[in-house]
Amino acid sequence: MVQVGQKAPDFEATAVVDQEFKKIKLSDYKGKNVVLFFYPLDFTFVCPTEIIAFDRKVAEFQDRDTQLIGVSIDSEYVHLAWMNTPITEGGIGPLRYPLVADVTKNVARAYGVLLEDKGVALRGTFLIDKEGVVRHVTVNDLPLGRNVDETLRMIDALAYHEEHGEVCPANWNKGDRAIDKKRAKEYFQTVTA
């Protein structure tokens, strides 16, 4: 699996972008953060809840200069059919971020989230910084949906650290006090257990 601190593997693949097929590369987004997330299959149960949840918060990702990219092993034709299916009938509706078709499974394999025996990807989420370095990874088993707000929180923590050099403690949220490593003792003197 790709480790935190490593360069994110670049890839080129066909995606559905604004209801059209388009070749995209991860490196197209250098200079902005990327949340690359894998999910098992289109037309399933947990997957649409995540994809729709990401889409409903797309403006919050854009406000953080972060590009969302979803990936599954389905083809671009299946992705488009799913987008053209109403949510009330098991579809996802039009999306405001790309869905990558990874029919070769090479992208999921490169990121270490492919379940070879099942032929699908785990629910891997990779926060990639503006230089293309993986800064945060979570991987959920197939039945466990991810938390979109936690993904946003991690983007905020990364931005805060990059701007201030301070580190973000457990349960830190934007606006909370962080830890200046040179004055950590002061922080811990004010924290109640």
C-alpha positions as CSV (number, residue, x, y, z in Angstrom):
1,M,0.0,0.0,0.0
2,V,1.1,3.5,-0.7
3,Q,2.5,5.0,2.6
4,V,2.1,8.4,4.1
5,G,5.1,10.5,3.0
6,Q,5.5,8.8,-0.4
7,K,4.8,10.3,-3.8
8,A,1.3,9.3,-4.9
9,P,1.5,7.1,-7.9
10,D,0.5,9.0,-11.0
11,F,-2.0,7.5,-13.4
12,E,-3.8,8.3,-16.6
13,A,-7.3,6.9,-17.0
14,T,-10.7,7.7,-18.5
15,A,-13.1,9.4,-16.2
16,V,-16.6,10.8,-16.4
17,V,-16.2,14.6,-15.9
18,D,-19.3,16.8,-16.3
19,Q,-21.2,13.9,-17.9
20,E,-18.5,13.4,-20.6
21,F,-15.6,11.0,-21.0
22,K,-12.2,12.6,-20.5
23,K,-8.7,11.3,-20.0
24,I,-7.3,12.6,-16.8
25,K,-4.0,12.2,-14.9
26,L,-3.4,12.7,-11.2
27,S,-0.5,15.0,-12.2
28,D,-3.1,17.3,-13.9
29,Y,-4.0,18.5,-10.4
30,K,-0.5,19.3,-9.1
31,G,-0.6,22.6,-7.2
32,K,-3.8,21.7,-5.3
33,N,-4.7,19.1,-2.8
34,V,-6.4,15.9,-4.0
35,V,-8.7,13.5,-2.2
36,L,-8.5,10.3,-4.2
37,F,-11.0,7.8,-3.0
38,F,-11.7,4.3,-4.0
39,Y,-14.9,2.4,-3.7
40,P,-15.9,-1.2,-4.7
41,L,-18.6,-1.0,-7.3
42,D,-21.3,1.1,-9.0
43,F,-25.0,0.2,-8.4
44,T,-24.4,-1.1,-4.9
45,F,-25.5,0.0,-1.5
46,V,-22.8,1.8,0.7
47,C,-21.0,3.3,-2.4
48,P,-23.8,5.7,-3.5
49,T,-24.1,7.0,0.0
50,E,-20.5,8.0,0.0
51,I,-20.4,9.4,-3.5
52,I,-23.4,11.5,-2.9
53,A,-22.1,12.7,0.5
54,F,-18.8,13.8,-1.2
55,D,-20.8,15.6,-3.9
56,R,-23.0,17.4,-1.4
57,K,-19.9,18.8,0.2
58,V,-18.0,19.6,-3.1
59,A,-18.1,23.3,-2.4
60,E,-16.3,22.8,0.9
61,F,-13.6,20.8,-0.8
62,Q,-13.3,23.6,-3.5
63,D,-13.1,26.2,-0.7
64,R,-10.0,24.3,0.5
65,D,-8.4,24.2,-2.9
66,T,-8.9,20.4,-3.0
67,Q,-9.9,18.3,-6.0
68,L,-12.1,15.2,-5.3
69,I,-11.6,12.1,-7.6
70,G,-13.5,8.9,-7.2
71,V,-12.3,5.6,-8.5
72,S,-13.8,2.1,-9.0
73,I,-13.2,-0.8,-11.3
74,D,-16.3,-0.1,-13.3
75,S,-16.1,1.3,-16.9
76,E,-16.8,4.9,-17.8
77,Y,-20.0,3.6,-19.4
78,V,-21.3,2.1,-16.2
79,H,-20.3,5.3,-14.3
80,L,-22.3,7.4,-16.8
81,A,-25.3,5.1,-16.6
82,W,-25.2,5.3,-12.8
83,M,-25.1,9.1,-13.0
84,N,-28.0,9.1,-15.4
85,T,-30.1,7.0,-13.0
86,P,-32.1,9.0,-10.4
87,I,-31.0,8.7,-6.8
88,T,-34.5,7.4,-5.9
89,E,-33.9,4.5,-8.3
90,G,-30.4,3.6,-7.0
91,G,-28.4,6.1,-9.0
92,I,-26.2,8.9,-8.0
93,G,-27.3,11.7,-10.3
94,P,-24.8,14.1,-12.0
95,L,-21.5,14.7,-10.0
96,R,-19.3,17.7,-9.7
97,Y,-16.1,15.7,-9.6
98,P,-14.5,13.0,-11.8
99,L,-15.2,9.3,-11.5
100,V,-12.3,7.3,-12.8
101,A,-12.8,4.0,-14.7
102,D,-10.2,1.6,-13.4
103,V,-11.2,-1.5,-15.5
104,T,-7.6,-2.7,-15.6
105,K,-7.5,-2.4,-11.8
106,N,-4.0,-0.9,-12.1
107,V,-4.8,2.3,-10.2
108,A,-6.3,0.4,-7.2
109,R,-3.4,-2.0,-7.4
110,A,-0.8,0.8,-7.4
111,Y,-2.4,2.3,-4.3
112,G,-2.6,-1.1,-2.6
113,V,-6.4,-1.2,-2.1
114,L,-7.3,-3.9,-4.6
115,L,-8.8,-7.1,-3.1
116,E,-7.4,-9.4,-5.8
117,D,-9.6,-12.3,-4.8
118,K,-12.8,-10.2,-5.1
119,G,-11.6,-8.0,-8.0
120,V,-12.7,-4.8,-6.3
121,A,-11.1,-2.0,-4.2
122,L,-11.5,-1.4,-0.6
123,R,-12.7,2.0,0.5
124,G,-9.4,3.7,0.5
125,T,-9.1,7.5,0.9
126,F,-5.8,9.3,0.1
127,L,-5.2,12.9,0.9
128,I,-2.5,14.0,-1.5
129,D,-0.8,17.4,-1.0
130,K,-0.1,20.1,-3.6
131,E,3.3,18.5,-4.3
132,G,1.8,15.1,-4.9
133,V,2.8,13.6,-1.6
134,V,0.4,11.3,0.3
135,R,-0.3,13.0,3.7
136,H,-3.2,10.9,5.1
137,V,-4.6,7.5,4.3
138,T,-7.6,5.6,5.6
139,V,-8.9,2.3,4.4
140,N,-12.2,0.8,5.3
141,D,-13.5,-2.7,4.7
142,L,-16.3,-3.1,2.2
143,P,-19.3,-2.8,4.5
144,L,-18.0,0.3,6.4
145,G,-18.8,3.7,4.9
146,R,-16.4,6.6,5.4
147,N,-17.0,9.9,7.1
148,V,-16.7,12.9,4.6
149,D,-16.5,15.4,7.5
150,E,-13.4,13.6,8.8
151,T,-11.8,14.0,5.4
152,L,-12.5,17.7,5.5
153,R,-11.0,17.9,9.0
154,M,-7.8,16.3,7.8
155,I,-7.5,18.8,5.0
156,D,-7.9,21.6,7.5
157,A,-5.3,20.1,9.8
158,L,-2.8,19.8,6.9
159,A,-3.5,23.4,5.9
160,Y,-3.0,24.6,9.4
161,H,0.2,22.7,9.8
162,E,1.6,24.0,6.5
163,E,0.7,27.6,7.4
164,H,1.7,27.7,11.0
165,G,4.1,24.8,11.5
166,E,2.2,23.7,14.6
167,V,0.8,20.2,15.0
168,C,-2.9,19.3,15.5
169,P,-3.8,17.2,18.5
170,A,-6.5,14.6,18.8
171,N,-10.0,15.8,17.9
172,W,-8.6,19.1,16.6
173,N,-11.0,21.1,14.4
174,K,-10.4,24.3,12.5
175,G,-10.3,27.2,15.0
176,D,-9.1,25.0,17.8
177,R,-5.7,25.5,19.5
178,A,-2.8,23.5,18.1
179,I,0.5,22.6,19.6
180,D,3.7,24.6,19.0
181,K,6.3,22.0,19.4
182,K,8.7,24.5,21.1
183,R,6.0,25.3,23.7
184,A,4.2,22.0,24.0
185,K,4.5,22.1,27.8
186,E,2.3,25.2,27.9
187,Y,-0.4,23.4,25.8
188,F,-0.4,20.4,28.1
189,Q,-0.6,22.6,31.2
190,T,-3.9,24.0,29.9
191,V,-5.5,20.8,28.7
192,T,-7.8,19.0,31.1
193,A,-8.0,15.3,31.0
